[in-house]
Amino acid sequence: MGTQSHERDLATLVVPRIGRVVAADDPLEPYQLLDADGAAVRAAASFLRELLAASRAPLTLRSYAMDLLRWWRFLAAVDVRWEQATPVEGRDFSLWVRQVSKPRARPPRGGDAVTAAGAGGARQRRPSPAGKGWLGAVFLARLTG
């Protein structure tokens, strides 16, 4: 792993809310990651296509696309281009994801959290792949490998 001449202050890092994930009508590309200008991010499209070819469900691709959006935004915040990201950015991304507060979904109007989750109580949710820190590393390996 390479070294960096300075350590990033991840606790105060402001990550812009640029780009978005959109559903597409194309069954071979059910979700797209769009940059701030609305253009598809080709590297993300390639990665998502590989997942689709490996028989991953479309909603799994959406989940990965959302994690890639976080990666995209993080890179913008640290002023590193997607294709120039190194394992140092992967490390910092993993550390940032672990410490940043995550917004919570609001329950539907007129309902409380238990009602919104169903009669069985709050639904269990798997941690995001990015939260485990491995998505950035996997994607970096594919980008630079």
N, C-alpha and C positions, 0 to 999 in steps of 0.2 A: 504494500500500500504506500502511496506517495505521501509526502509531507506537505504541509502548508506553512507559509511563513508567519501567519497570524491565525489566531483562533477566532471564530465567529462568536458574537454574543447572541446566542440562540434565544435567550430569555427575553430579549427586547426586540427580536427580529419582527418586522412588520411585513407580512406576506400579502401581496395585493390579490384581490378577488377578480383576477383576469381569466379569460377563457371560460369554457363551459363544455359540458357533455350533452350531446343531443341524440335523441333516437332518430334513426334513419329508416327509410322504407326498404332499403336494400337488405335482403336476407343474408348476403355475404359480408355485410358491414352494418350490423344492427345498431351500433352505437359509434359515435364519432367524438373525438376530442378536438375542439375548435380553439384556436388561439385568440388573442385579444381582438384581432381583426376579422374573426369569423372564418378563417381558413383552417382546413383540416391539418392536424399535425401528422405528417407522414410517418414518422418513427412510431408514434402511438398506434396509427392505423395498421402498420405492419405487425406490431406486437399483438394487437387484438385479433388480427386475421390468423396468426399462428395459433392463438388460443381456440378460435372457432374451428380451425382445421383439426385440433386435438379433441374435438367433440365437447367443448365446454358450452354450457347453456348460454343463451343470450343474456340472461340476467347476471350470470357470472361475469360476462364481458362488461356489462354496465358497472359492476362493482370494481373491476380492475380499471376501467376507464376513469372512474371517480378517484381512485388512488393515483392514477397517472396525472390527473388534473392537479391534485395536491402537489405532486412532484414538479409539474410544470410551473405552478405558482411559486413554489419554494425556490426553484432555479431563478425565476425572475427577481425574487427578493434578494438573492445573493449575487445577482448580476453575472450569471453563468449561462451560456447558451447550452441548449439541450445536448448538442453533439460534442460539447467540450466538457461535459460533466465527468468527474473522476470519482474514484472511490472515496475521496475526502468529502465530496458533496453527498454521496450515498450515506456515509457515516453521519454527517451533520443533519441530513434529512431524517434519518432514523431517530437521532437524539431530539430533534425539534418536534417530531410527531409524538414522541413520548411525553414531552412536557407541555405542549400547547393544549389549551382547554378546547374541548370539542362542543360545538353547539348542539343542543338537544332538540329533537323534534317536538313540536307542540302537539298536545292531544287535540282531536277535533273539537270544534265549538260545542259547548253544552255537555261535554263529557269529561270525566276525570281520567287520570292516567290508567287506572285499572280498567275502566270501561273501554278506553281506547285500545288497550292491550288485549281485551277479550276476557271472558269469564274466568279463565284459568290464571289470571294475574299477568304480570309483566312478562313479555316474551323474552326468551333468551336470545342473545345476538352474538354471533361469532365476532371476535376482534377483527378489525380490518387488517388485510395483509400488510399494509403500510405500517400499521401499529406494531407489527412484529419486526419491522425493519428489514425484511428480506426482499420486498418488492423492488425497492430502489437498487439493491445490490444485484438482483436478477436482471433487471432491466439494463443496468450499467454494463453487466457482463455481456449482454446481447449487443449493446451499442458499441462497445469497445473491443469485443472479442472477434 
